[in-house]
Amino acid sequence: MQKFDEFLNDVQEDMRQAKIEKYWKRYGKQAVFACTLVLGAAVAHTLYKNHQNKLILETSDKFIAAQNFIASNNLKDALTIFNDLSNSGAGFYKTLSLFSQAGTLFKQETADATEEAMLILKKIENDTSIEKNYRELAEILRFGHEINTLKGTDKMLDAIRLRLDTLIKEKGAWYYLALELKGVILYKIAAYSESVETFLSLAQDKDTPNALKLRAQLMTQVLASKLNILKK
């Protein structure tokens, strides 16, 4: 426990409890979209690699236009473009447009839009022509949403945790996201000691992405506070 106490003291120096509680209320949604920067980097790489291909350039222009619509909160026109690109786009943009279409639908925060977004993610998961890494990413994103909506007593959480354990064991591209979601599940089922161990391991792993590491630090303190309350 000494190692844990030392780590907790370091975290407490940098973060106030009020900020942590505010963060926790938003945690589920933020975890779902934690992969945004990863996808952005993939887009940049694809643009560079295929810049001489006319079709790719035309597709990239459309994709950028859709992103601009999102920036101006014009989700309807953005969805129209993403839908078109997901059906007729070239190369990686076809897959990326499916992800973007799902993300835009989630932003609408309606039951129908959410259901459609989940179906799109399942479509990606089941499409064997899409690279395994992106199929697994779709699975991770779907799990993130389901975890955020399921109750701690729901048996579906057990099935999701088993699948996450497989992804964690494989140590693939989404290892850290899978471990983070496992920590959230453990929190939801009130396995607080296991949850804090999971987030602590993320916080102390030198290879954990910075944004995810910050979330893990925050969750470690939230859980430590809860454990202290339960011990009293």
TORROBA-533506 format. One line per 4 residues: for each residue x, y, z of N, C-alpha, C, CB. Coordinates in steps of 0.2 Angstrom, whole numbers, plus 5000, padded with zeros to 4 digits. Glycine has a CB too. Layout:
<rs>
X Y Z X Y Z X Y Z X Y Z ~ ...
</rs>
This chain:
<rs>
5004 4994 5000 5000 5000 5000 5004 5006 5000 4995 5000 5006 ~ 5011 5006 5002 5015 5012 5002 5016 5015 4996 5022 5010 5005 ~ 5017 5011 4991 5017 5013 4984 5011 5017 4981 5019 5007 4979 ~ 5005 5014 4983 4999 5017 4981 4998 5024 4985 4993 5012 4983
5000 5024 4991 4999 5030 4995 5003 5036 4992 5001 5029 5003 ~ 5009 5034 4991 5014 5039 4988 5011 5042 4981 5021 5036 4987 ~ 5009 5037 4977 5006 5039 4971 5000 5044 4972 5004 5033 4966 ~ 4995 5042 4976 4989 5046 4978 4991 5053 4980 4985 5042 4983
4996 5053 4984 4998 5060 4987 5000 5064 4981 5004 5059 4992 ~ 5004 5062 4976 5006 5065 4971 5000 5068 4967 5011 5061 4966 ~ 4995 5064 4966 4989 5066 4962 4985 5071 4966 4985 5059 4961 ~ 4985 5070 4972 4981 5075 4976 4984 5082 4976 4980 5073 4983
4990 5083 4975 4993 5089 4975 4991 5093 4969 5001 5088 4975 ~ 4990 5089 4963 4988 5093 4957 4981 5094 4955 4991 5089 4951 ~ 4977 5090 4959 4970 5090 4957 4965 5091 4963 4968 5083 4954 ~ 4960 5095 4962 4955 5096 4967 4949 5092 4967 4953 5104 4967
4946 5090 4972 4941 5085 4973 4935 5087 4968 4939 5084 4980 ~ 4934 5094 4969 4928 5097 4965 4928 5095 4957 4927 5104 4966 ~ 4934 5096 4955 4936 5095 4948 4935 5087 4946 4943 5097 4946 ~ 4937 5083 4951 4936 5076 4950 4929 5074 4949 4940 5072 4955
4925 5076 4954 4918 5074 4954 4915 5077 4947 4914 5077 4960 ~ 4916 5083 4945 4913 5085 4939 4916 5081 4933 4915 5093 4938 ~ 4922 5079 4933 4924 5075 4928 4921 5068 4928 4932 5074 4929 ~ 4920 5065 4933 4917 5058 4934 4910 5058 4930 4916 5056 4941
4906 5064 4931 4899 5064 4928 4900 5064 4921 4896 5071 4931 ~ 4905 5066 4918 4906 5066 4911 4910 5060 4908 4909 5073 4908 ~ 4912 5056 4913 4918 5051 4911 4916 5047 4905 4919 5048 4917 ~ 4909 5044 4906 4907 5039 4901 4908 5041 4894 4900 5036 4902
4905 5047 4893 4905 5050 4886 4912 5051 4883 4901 5056 4885 ~ 4916 5054 4888 4923 5055 4885 4927 5049 4884 4927 5059 4891 ~ 4926 5044 4887 4929 5037 4886 4927 5034 4879 4928 5032 4892 ~ 4921 5035 4877 4919 5033 4871 4923 5036 4865 4911 5034 4870
4924 5042 4866 4927 5046 4860 4935 5047 4861 4924 5052 4859 ~ 4938 5043 4865 4945 5044 4867 4950 5042 4861 4947 5039 4872 ~ 4947 5039 4855 4951 5037 4850 4952 5043 4844 4949 5031 4847 ~ 4949 5049 4846 4948 5054 4840 4955 5056 4837 4945 5060 4843
4960 5057 4842 4967 5059 4840 4970 5053 4835 4971 5060 4845 ~ 4969 5047 4837 4972 5041 4834 4969 5041 4827 4970 5035 4837 ~ 4962 5042 4826 4959 5042 4819 4962 5048 4815 4952 5042 4820 ~ 4963 5054 4819 4965 5060 4815 4972 5059 4812 4965 5066 4820
4976 5055 4816 4983 5054 4814 4983 5049 4808 4987 5051 4819 ~ 4978 5045 4808 4977 5040 4802 4975 5044 4796 4972 5034 4804 ~ 4971 5049 4797 4968 5052 4791 4974 5056 4788 4963 5057 4793 ~ 4978 5059 4792 4984 5063 4790 4989 5059 4786 4988 5067 4795
4990 5053 4788 4994 5048 4785 4991 5046 4778 4996 5042 4789 ~ 4985 5045 4778 4982 5043 4772 4982 5048 4767 4975 5041 4773 ~ 4981 5054 4769 4981 5060 4764 4988 5061 4761 4980 5067 4768 ~ 4993 5060 4765 5000 5061 4763 5002 5055 4758 5005 5061 4768
5000 5049 4760 5002 5043 4756 4998 5043 4749 5000 5037 4760 ~ 4992 5046 4749 4988 5045 4742 4987 5052 4739 4982 5042 4744 ~ 4991 5057 4740 4990 5064 4738 4990 5064 4731 4995 5069 4741 ~ 4993 5060 4727 4993 5060 4720 4987 5057 4716 4999 5057 4717
4983 5053 4720 4977 5050 4718 4971 5055 4717 4976 5044 4722 ~ 4969 5056 4711 4963 5061 4711 4957 5059 4715 4961 5061 4703 ~ 4955 5053 4714 4949 5050 4718 4950 5052 4726 4948 5043 4717 ~ 4956 5050 4728 4957 5051 4735 4957 5058 4737 4964 5048 4737
4959 5063 4733 4959 5070 4734 4952 5072 4734 4963 5074 4729 ~ 4948 5070 4729 4941 5072 4729 4937 5070 4735 4937 5069 4723 ~ 4939 5064 4737 4936 5061 4743 4938 5065 4750 4938 5054 4744 ~ 4944 5067 4750 4947 5071 4756 4943 5077 4756 4954 5071 4755
4942 5081 4750 4939 5087 4750 4932 5086 4753 4939 5090 4743 ~ 4928 5081 4751 4922 5080 4754 4922 5079 4761 4918 5074 4750 ~ 4927 5075 4763 4927 5073 4770 4929 5080 4775 4933 5068 4772 ~ 4933 5084 4772 4935 5090 4775 4929 5095 4776 4941 5094 4772
4925 5095 4770 4919 5099 4770 4914 5096 4776 4915 5098 4763 ~ 4913 5090 4776 4909 5087 4782 4911 5089 4789 4909 5079 4781 ~ 4918 5089 4790 4921 5091 4796 4919 5098 4797 4928 5090 4796 ~ 4919 5102 4792 4918 5109 4793 4910 5110 4795 4919 5113 4786
4906 5106 4792 4899 5106 4794 4898 5104 4801 4895 5101 4790 ~ 4902 5100 4804 4901 5098 4811 4904 5104 4815 4906 5091 4812 ~ 4909 5107 4813 4912 5113 4817 4906 5118 4817 4918 5115 4813 ~ 4902 5119 4812 4897 5124 4813 4890 5121 4815 4896 5127 4806
4891 5115 4818 4885 5112 4821 4879 5110 4816 4882 5116 4826 ~ 4881 5109 4809 4877 5107 4804 4877 5100 4803 4878 5111 4797 ~ 4874 5096 4808 4875 5089 4808 4872 5086 4802 4873 5086 4815 ~ 4866 5088 4800 4862 5085 4795 4866 5085 4788 4856 5089 4793
4869 5090 4786 4873 5090 4780 4880 5086 4781 4875 5097 4778 ~ 4883 5086 4787 4888 5082 4788 4887 5075 4787 4891 5083 4795 ~ 4881 5073 4790 4879 5066 4789 4877 5064 4782 4872 5065 4794 ~ 4875 5068 4778 4873 5067 4771 4880 5065 4768 4870 5073 4768
4885 5069 4769 4892 5068 4766 4895 5061 4768 4897 5074 4767 ~ 4895 5060 4775 4898 5054 4777 4894 5048 4775 4897 5054 4785 ~ 4887 5048 4774 4884 5043 4771 4886 5041 4764 4876 5044 4772 ~ 4887 5047 4760 4889 5046 4753 4896 5043 4753 4889 5053 4750
4900 5045 4757 4907 5043 4757 4907 5036 4759 4912 5047 4761 ~ 4903 5034 4764 4903 5027 4767 4901 5022 4762 4899 5027 4773 ~ 4897 5024 4757 4895 5020 4752 4899 5020 4745 4887 5022 4750 ~ 4902 5026 4744 4906 5026 4738 4913 5029 4739 4902 5031 4733
4915 5031 4745 4921 5034 4746 4927 5029 4744 4922 5036 4753 ~ 4933 5032 4743 4939 5028 4741 4943 5026 4747 4943 5032 4736 ~ 4946 5020 4747 4951 5019 4752 4949 5019 4759 4957 5023 4751 ~ 4953 5021 4763 4952 5022 4770 4946 5027 4772 4958 5024 4774
4945 5031 4768 4940 5036 4769 4933 5033 4770 4940 5042 4763 ~ 4932 5028 4766 4926 5024 4767 4925 5022 4774 4926 5018 4762 ~ 4930 5019 4777 4930 5016 4784 4929 5022 4788 4936 5012 4785 ~ 4933 5027 4787 4933 5033 4792 4927 5037 4792 4939 5038 4790
4923 5037 4786 4917 5040 4785 4912 5036 4789 4915 5040 4778 ~ 4912 5030 4790 4908 5026 4794 4909 5028 4801 4909 5018 4793 ~ 4915 5028 4803 4916 5030 4810 4913 5037 4812 4924 5030 4812 ~ 4915 5042 4807 4912 5049 4808 4905 5049 4808 4915 5053 4802
4902 5045 4804 4894 5045 4803 4892 5043 4810 4892 5040 4798 ~ 4895 5038 4813 4892 5035 4819 4893 5041 4825 4896 5029 4821 ~ 4899 5044 4825 4901 5049 4830 4896 5055 4829 4908 5051 4829 ~ 4894 5057 4823 4890 5062 4822 4883 5061 4825 4890 5064 4815
4881 5054 4823 4874 5052 4826 4874 5052 4834 4873 5045 4823 ~ 4880 5050 4837 4880 5050 4844 4879 5057 4847 4886 5047 4846 ~ 4882 5062 4843 4881 5069 4845 4874 5072 4845 4886 5073 4841 ~ 4870 5068 4842 4863 5071 4842 4859 5069 4848 4859 5068 4836
4862 5064 4851 4859 5062 4858 4852 5060 4858 4861 5067 4863 ~ 4849 5057 4853 4842 5055 4853 4843 5047 4852 4839 5058 4847 ~ 4837 5044 4854 4837 5037 4854 4838 5034 4847 4830 5034 4857 ~ 4834 5037 4842 4835 5034 4836 4842 5035 4833 4830 5038 4831
4845 5041 4834 4851 5042 4831 4857 5037 4834 4853 5049 4832 ~ 4856 5036 4841 4860 5032 4845 4860 5025 4842 4859 5032 4852 ~ 4854 5022 4841 4853 5016 4838 4856 5015 4831 4845 5014 4838 ~ 4855 5020 4827 4858 5020 4821 4866 5020 4821 4856 5026 4816
4868 5024 4826 4876 5024 4827 4878 5017 4829 4878 5029 4832 ~ 4875 5014 4833 4877 5007 4836 4877 5002 4830 4872 5005 4841 ~ 4872 5003 4826 4871 4998 4820 4877 4999 4815 4865 4999 4816 ~ 4879 5005 4814 4885 5007 4810 4891 5004 4813 4886 5014 4809
4892 5004 4819 4898 5001 4822 4898 4994 4822 4898 5003 4830 ~ 4892 4991 4822 4892 4983 4821 4893 4982 4814 4885 4981 4823 ~ 4891 4986 4810 4893 4985 4802 4900 4985 4801 4889 4990 4798 ~ 4904 4989 4804 4911 4989 4804 4914 4983 4807 4914 4996 4807
4912 4981 4813 4914 4975 4816 4914 4969 4812 4911 4974 4823 ~ 4908 4968 4808 4907 4962 4804 4909 4962 4797 4899 4961 4804 ~ 4912 4968 4795 4915 4968 4788 4922 4966 4788 4914 4976 4786 ~ 4923 4960 4786 4930 4957 4786 4934 4960 4780 4929 4950 4784
4932 4964 4776 4936 4968 4771 4940 4974 4775 4932 4970 4765 ~ 4937 4976 4781 4940 4981 4784 4946 4978 4789 4935 4985 4789 ~ 4951 4982 4790 4957 4980 4794 4955 4978 4801 4962 4985 4794 ~ 4958 4973 4804 4956 4970 4810 4956 4976 4815 4961 4965 4812
4961 4980 4815 4962 4985 4820 4956 4990 4820 4968 4989 4819 ~ 4953 4991 4814 4947 4996 4814 4941 4992 4816 4947 4999 4807 ~ 4941 4986 4815 4935 4982 4817 4935 4982 4825 4935 4975 4814 ~ 4941 4981 4827 4941 4981 4835 4940 4988 4838 4948 4978 4837
4942 4993 4834 4940 5000 4837 4933 5001 4837 4944 5005 4832 ~ 4929 4999 4832 4922 4999 4832 4919 4995 4838 4919 4997 4825 ~ 4922 4990 4839 4919 4986 4845 4921 4989 4851 4923 4979 4845 ~ 4927 4992 4852 4928 4996 4858 4923 5002 4859 4935 4999 4858
4922 5006 4854 4917 5011 4854 4910 5009 4856 4917 5015 4847 ~ 4908 5004 4853 4902 5001 4855 4901 4999 4862 4900 4995 4850 ~ 4906 4996 4864 4907 4994 4871 4907 5000 4876 4913 4990 4873 ~ 4910 5005 4874 4910 5011 4878 4903 5014 4879 4915 5017 4875
4899 5014 4874 4893 5017 4874 4888 5012 4878 4889 5018 4867 ~ 4889 5006 4877 4885 5001 4881 4886 5001 4888 4886 4994 4878 ~ 4893 5002 4890 4895 5002 4897 4892 5008 4900 4902 5002 4898 ~ 4892 5014 4897 4889 5020 4899 4882 5020 4901 4891 5025 4895
4878 5015 4897 4871 5015 4898 4868 5009 4902 4868 5015 4891 ~ 4872 5004 4903 4870 4998 4907 4871 4999 4914 4874 4992 4905 ~ 4866 4995 4918 4867 4996 4925 4872 4991 4928 4860 4994 4928 ~ 4874 4992 4934 4879 4987 4936 4877 4980 4937 4882 4990 4943
4871 4979 4937 4868 4972 4938 4867 4969 4932 4862 4972 4943 ~ 4868 4972 4926 4866 4969 4920 4872 4964 4918 4866 4975 4914 ~ 4869 4958 4916 4874 4953 4914 4878 4954 4908 4870 4946 4913 ~ 4875 4959 4904 4879 4961 4898 4886 4963 4899 4875 4966 4894
4887 4966 4905 4893 4969 4907 4898 4963 4908 4893 4973 4914 ~ 4896 4957 4910 4901 4951 4911 4903 4949 4904 4897 4946 4914 ~ 4899 4949 4899 4901 4947 4892 4906 4952 4889 4894 4947 4888 ~ 4904 4959 4890 4909 4964 4888 4916 4963 4891 4906 4971 4889
4916 4962 4898 4922 4961 4901 4926 4955 4899 4921 4961 4909 ~ 4923 4950 4897 4927 4944 4894 4930 4946 4888 4922 4938 4893 ~ 4926 4950 4883 4929 4951 4877 4935 4956 4878 4924 4955 4872 ~ 4934 4961 4883 4939 4966 4884 4946 4962 4887 4937 4971 4889
4945 4957 4891 4950 4953 4893 4954 4950 4888 4948 4948 4898 ~ 4951 4948 4882 4954 4945 4877 4958 4950 4873 4949 4942 4872 ~ 4955 4956 4872 4959 4962 4869 4965 4964 4873 4954 4968 4867 ~ 4964 4964 4879 4969 4966 4884 4975 4961 4884 4967 4967 4891
4973 4955 4884 4978 4949 4883 4982 4949 4877 4975 4942 4884 ~ 4979 4951 4871 4982 4952 4865 4987 4958 4864 4977 4952 4859 ~ 4986 4963 4869 4990 4969 4869 4990 4972 4862 4997 4967 4871 ~ 4985 4972 4858 4984 4975 4852 4984 4983 4852 4978 4973 4848
4982 4986 4846 4982 4993 4845 4978 4997 4851 4979 4995 4839 ~ 4972 4993 4853 4968 4997 4858 4968 4994 4865 4961 4996 4855 ~ 4974 4991 4867 4975 4989 4873 4974 4993 4879 4983 4987 4874 ~ 4976 5000 4878 4975 5004 4884 4967 5006 4884 4979 5011 4883
4964 5007 4879 4957 5009 4879 4953 5003 4882 4954 5010 4872 ~ 4955 4997 4880 4951 4991 4883 4952 4990 4890 4954 4984 4879 ~ 4958 4992 4893 4960 4992 4900 4956 4997 4903 4967 4992 4901 ~ 4955 5003 4900 4952 5008 4903 4944 5006 4904 4952 5015 4899
4941 5004 4899 4934 5002 4899 4933 4996 4904 4932 4999 4892 ~ 4938 4992 4905 4937 4986 4910 4937 4990 4917 4943 4981 4910 ~ 4941 4995 4918 4941 4998 4924 4934 5001 4926 4947 5004 4925 ~ 4931 5004 4921 4925 5007 4922 4919 5002 4923 4922 5011 4915
4920 4996 4920 4915 4991 4922 4916 4988 4929 4916 4984 4917 ~ 4922 4988 4931 4923 4986 4938 4921 4991 4943 4931 4985 4939 ~ 4921 4997 4941 4918 5002 4945 4910 5001 4945 4920 5009 4943 ~ 4907 5000 4940 4900 5000 4939 4897 4994 4943 4898 4999 4932
4901 4988 4944 4899 4983 4947 4901 4983 4955 4901 4976 4944 ~ 4904 4988 4957 4906 4990 4964 4912 4986 4966 4900 4988 4968 ~ 4916 4983 4961 4923 4980 4962 4928 4985 4963 4924 4974 4957 ~ 4927 4989 4968 4931 4996 4968 4939 4994 4969 4929 5000 4974
4941 4989 4973 4948 4988 4974 4951 4986 4967 4949 4982 4979 ~ 4948 4981 4963 4950 4979 4957 4950 4985 4952 4946 4973 4954 ~ 4945 4989 4952 4945 4995 4948 4951 5000 4949 4938 4999 4949 ~ 4952 5001 4955 4958 5006 4957 4964 5003 4955 4958 5008 4964
4965 4996 4955 4971 4993 4953 4972 4994 4946 4971 4986 4955 ~ 4967 4993 4942 4967 4994 4935 4969 5001 4933 4960 4992 4932 ~ 4965 5006 4936 4967 5013 4934 4974 5015 4936 4962 5018 4937 ~ 4976 5012 4942 4983 5014 4944 4988 5011 4940 4984 5011 4951
4987 5005 4937 4992 5002 4932 4992 5006 4926 4990 4995 4930 ~ 4986 5009 4924 4986 5014 4918 4990 5020 4919 4979 5015 4916 ~ 4989 5023 4925 4992 5029 4927 5000 5029 4928 4989 5032 4934 ~ 5002 5023 4930 5009 5022 4931 5013 5019 4925 5010 5017 4937
5009 5017 4920 5012 5014 4914 5015 5020 4910 5007 5010 4910 ~ 5022 5020 4908 5025 5025 4905 5022 5026 4898 5032 5024 4905 ~ 5020 5020 4895 5017 5020 4888 5010 5022 4887 5019 5014 4885 ~ 5006 5023 4893 4999 5025 4892 4999 5032 4889 4996 5025 4899
4995 5033 4884 4994 5040 4881 4992 5045 4886 4988 5039 4875 ~ 4994 5051 4885 4994 5056 4890 4987 5057 4893 4997 5062 4888 ~ 4982 5058 4888 4975 5060 4889 4972 5054 4894 4971 5061 4883 ~ 4974 5048 4892 4971 5042 4895 4974 5042 4902 4972 5036 4891
4980 5043 4902 4984 5043 4909 4981 5048 4914 4991 5045 4908 ~ 4979 5054 4911 4976 5059 4916 4969 5056 4918 4975 5066 4912 ~ 4965 5053 4914 4959 5051 4916 4960 5045 4921 4955 5048 4910 ~ 4965 5041 4920 4966 5036 4925 4968 5039 4932 4972 5031 4922
4972 5044 4932 4974 5047 4938 4968 5050 4942 4979 5053 4937 ~ 4964 5053 4938 4957 5056 4941 4953 5050 4944 4953 5060 4936 ~ 4952 5045 4940 4948 5039 4942 4951 5036 4948 4947 5034 4937 ~ 4958 5036 4949 4961 5033 4954 4960 5037 4961 4969 5033 4953
4959 5043 4960 4958 5047 4966 4950 5047 4968 4960 5055 4965 ~ 4946 5046 4963 4939 5045 4964 4938 5039 4968 4935 5045 4958 ~ 4941 5034 4966 4940 5027 4969 4943 5027 4976 4943 5022 4964 ~ 4949 5030 4976 4952 5030 4983 4948 5033 4988 4959 5033 4983
4945 5039 4986 4940 5042 4991 4934 5038 4993 4937 5049 4987 ~ 4932 5034 4988 4926 5030 4989 4928 5024 4994 4923 5027 4982 ~ 4934 5021 4992 4936 5016 4997 4937 5018 5004 4943 5013 4994 ~ 4940 5024 5005 4941 5027 5011 4934 5028 5015 4945 5034 5011
4929 5030 5011 4922 5031 5014 4919 5024 5016 4918 5034 5009 ~ 4920 5019 5012 4918 5013 5014 4921 5009 5020 4918 5008 5008 ~ 4927 5011 5021 4931 5008 5026 4929 5011 5033 4938 5009 5026 ~ 4926 5017 5033 4924 5021 5039 4918 5018 5042 4923 5028 5038
</rs>
